[in-house]
Amino acid sequence: MSKFIYVYHGGSKPESEAEQQRVMAAWGAWMEGLGAKLVDGGAPVGLSKTVSASGTADDGGANPISGYSMVDAASHAEAAKMAEGCPIIEDGGSVEVAEVLSM
């Protein structure tokens, strides 16, 4: 098994208490469905700063992240397949899937 990080991009913030409960239930059900393969449920993140040779920008970059999680999977293909049910996709976002390499 290898570890893979899910980096979430986009999505939307719930605008009401009912919408927040719906979104949290969807995330909970998806994560529960991942079972023991979910290594770290992660968390949403705030606006990022982008640091480069040109300096620091406060705009979050070209494709700002909105959160992350980490899973165990036998292959990159399996990790990507597991990400297909992520609730952020239904909310207009995307999931970037990358293997965490051993050093």
KASULCOR-V448416 format. One record per pair of residues at least 6 apart in sequence whose C-alpha atoms are under 7 Angstrom apart, sorted by the first residue. I is the first residue (numbers start at 1). J is the second residue. Records with the same first field share a line. If there is no record, write none. Layout:
BEGIN
I->J ; J
END
This chain:
BEGIN
1->72 ; 73 ; 74
2->72 ; 73 ; 74
3->70 ; 71 ; 72 ; 73 ; 99 ; 100
4->70 ; 71 ; 72 ; 79 ; 97 ; 98 ; 99 ; 100
5->68 ; 69 ; 70 ; 71 ; 97 ; 98 ; 99 ; 100
6->68 ; 69 ; 70 ; 95 ; 96 ; 97 ; 98
7->65 ; 67 ; 68 ; 69 ; 95 ; 96 ; 97
8->65 ; 66 ; 67 ; 68 ; 94 ; 95 ; 96
9->63 ; 64 ; 65 ; 66 ; 93 ; 94 ; 95
10->65 ; 66 ; 92 ; 93 ; 94
11->88 ; 91 ; 92 ; 93
12->91
14->20
26->87
27->87
30->85 ; 86
31->38
37->71 ; 72 ; 73
38->70 ; 71 ; 72
39->70 ; 71 ; 72
40->69 ; 70 ; 71
41->69 ; 70
42->68 ; 69 ; 70
43->67 ; 68 ; 69
44->66 ; 67 ; 68
45->66 ; 67
46->66
47->60
48->58 ; 60 ; 64
49->56 ; 57 ; 58 ; 59 ; 60
50->56 ; 57 ; 58 ; 60 ; 61
51->57
73->79
76->99
80->97
83->95
88->94
END
